[in-house]
Amino acid sequence: MMIGKNIIRFRNDLGLSQEDLGRLVNKHQSTISRIESDLQGIPYEEIPLFAAALGKAPEDLLQTESINLHIQTQNGGNANNYVVNHHSEQAVQAKDEIIALNKEIIAMQKARIEELE
């Protein structure tokens, strides 16, 4: 899970040390270090406490580096759904492939409209 990396990023964005964050959530600095290294988890019920201390929503602590895309297109009356969930390095390539596919579909739809006119 990325919770440790997210905590580091959010803590650094605020200019907080591990000790500062520890004081805010009533944890020792060594505990914060283990959490940030993903060697120790945060109890589920404490996630809102950590999130509040970092000025974030609880779901922000749990987000990953993946990018989710959901694109629906119409092709000859048939709905095509494309759902992509790739890690960030692959997401741009997948997004580009989907855009290229959508351009092809648009071109086909334009040709079909011209046929009907």
C-alpha positions as CSV (number, residue, x, y, z in Angstrom):
1,M,0.0,0.0,0.0
2,M,1.1,3.6,-0.6
3,I,0.0,5.0,2.7
4,G,3.5,5.5,3.9
5,K,4.7,7.4,0.8
6,N,1.5,9.5,0.9
7,I,2.2,10.4,4.5
8,I,5.7,11.4,3.7
9,R,4.6,13.5,0.8
10,F,1.8,15.3,2.7
11,R,4.0,15.8,5.8
12,N,6.8,17.3,3.7
13,D,4.3,19.5,1.9
14,L,3.4,21.0,5.3
15,G,7.0,21.3,6.4
16,L,6.4,18.9,9.3
17,S,9.0,16.6,10.8
18,Q,8.2,13.1,11.9
19,E,8.3,14.3,15.5
20,D,5.8,17.1,14.6
21,L,3.4,14.6,13.1
22,G,3.9,12.3,16.0
23,R,2.8,15.0,18.4
24,L,-0.3,15.7,16.3
25,V,-1.4,12.1,16.3
26,N,0.0,11.1,19.7
27,K,2.6,8.7,18.3
28,H,6.4,8.4,18.9
29,Q,8.7,9.5,16.0
30,S,9.9,5.9,15.6
31,T,6.3,4.8,15.0
32,I,5.9,7.5,12.4
33,S,9.1,6.3,10.7
34,R,7.9,2.7,10.7
35,I,4.5,3.8,9.2
36,E,6.2,5.9,6.5
37,S,8.4,2.9,5.6
38,D,5.3,0.7,5.4
39,L,6.8,-1.5,8.1
40,Q,3.8,-0.8,10.3
41,G,0.3,-0.1,9.4
42,I,-2.1,2.5,10.7
43,P,-5.2,1.0,12.5
44,Y,-8.2,1.7,10.4
45,E,-9.9,3.8,13.0
46,E,-6.8,6.1,13.2
47,I,-6.7,7.0,9.5
48,P,-9.0,10.0,9.9
49,L,-6.8,11.3,12.7
50,F,-3.7,11.1,10.5
51,A,-5.6,12.6,7.6
52,A,-6.8,15.5,9.7
53,A,-3.3,16.2,11.0
54,L,-2.1,16.4,7.4
55,G,-5.0,18.5,6.3
56,K,-6.3,15.8,4.0
57,A,-9.3,13.6,3.6
58,P,-8.9,9.9,4.7
59,E,-9.2,8.6,1.2
60,D,-6.2,10.8,0.2
61,L,-4.0,8.7,2.4
62,L,-5.1,5.6,0.7
63,Q,-4.8,6.7,-2.9
64,T,-2.3,5.0,-5.2
65,E,-0.3,6.1,-8.2
66,S,-2.8,4.5,-10.6
67,I,-4.9,6.4,-13.0
68,N,-8.4,5.3,-13.7
69,L,-10.1,6.1,-17.0
70,H,-13.6,5.1,-18.0
71,I,-14.6,5.9,-21.6
72,Q,-17.8,5.0,-23.2
73,T,-18.2,5.3,-27.0
74,Q,-21.0,4.6,-29.4
75,N,-20.1,2.6,-32.5
76,G,-22.9,1.7,-34.8
77,G,-25.5,1.8,-32.0
78,N,-23.4,-0.5,-29.8
79,A,-21.9,0.9,-26.6
80,N,-18.2,0.1,-26.1
81,N,-16.9,0.5,-22.6
82,Y,-13.2,0.8,-21.9
83,V,-11.9,0.8,-18.4
84,V,-8.2,1.2,-17.8
85,N,-6.5,1.0,-14.5
86,H,-2.8,1.1,-15.0
87,H,0.1,2.4,-12.9
88,S,1.2,5.9,-13.8
89,E,4.0,4.8,-16.2
90,Q,1.5,2.7,-18.3
91,A,-1.5,5.0,-17.9
92,V,-0.3,7.6,-20.4
93,Q,0.3,5.0,-23.0
94,A,-3.1,3.4,-22.4
95,K,-4.7,6.8,-22.5
96,D,-3.0,7.6,-25.8
97,E,-4.2,4.2,-27.2
98,I,-7.8,5.0,-26.1
99,I,-7.6,8.4,-27.7
100,A,-6.4,6.9,-30.9
101,L,-9.2,4.4,-30.8
102,N,-11.8,7.1,-30.2
103,K,-10.4,9.1,-33.1
104,E,-11.0,6.1,-35.3
105,I,-14.5,5.7,-34.0
106,I,-15.2,9.4,-34.7
107,A,-13.9,9.0,-38.2
108,M,-16.2,6.0,-38.8
109,Q,-19.1,7.9,-37.4
110,K,-18.4,10.9,-39.6
111,A,-18.2,8.6,-42.6
112,R,-21.5,7.0,-41.7
113,I,-23.2,10.5,-41.3
114,E,-21.9,11.5,-44.7
115,E,-23.4,8.3,-46.1
116,L,-26.8,9.1,-44.6
117,E,-26.9,12.7,-45.9
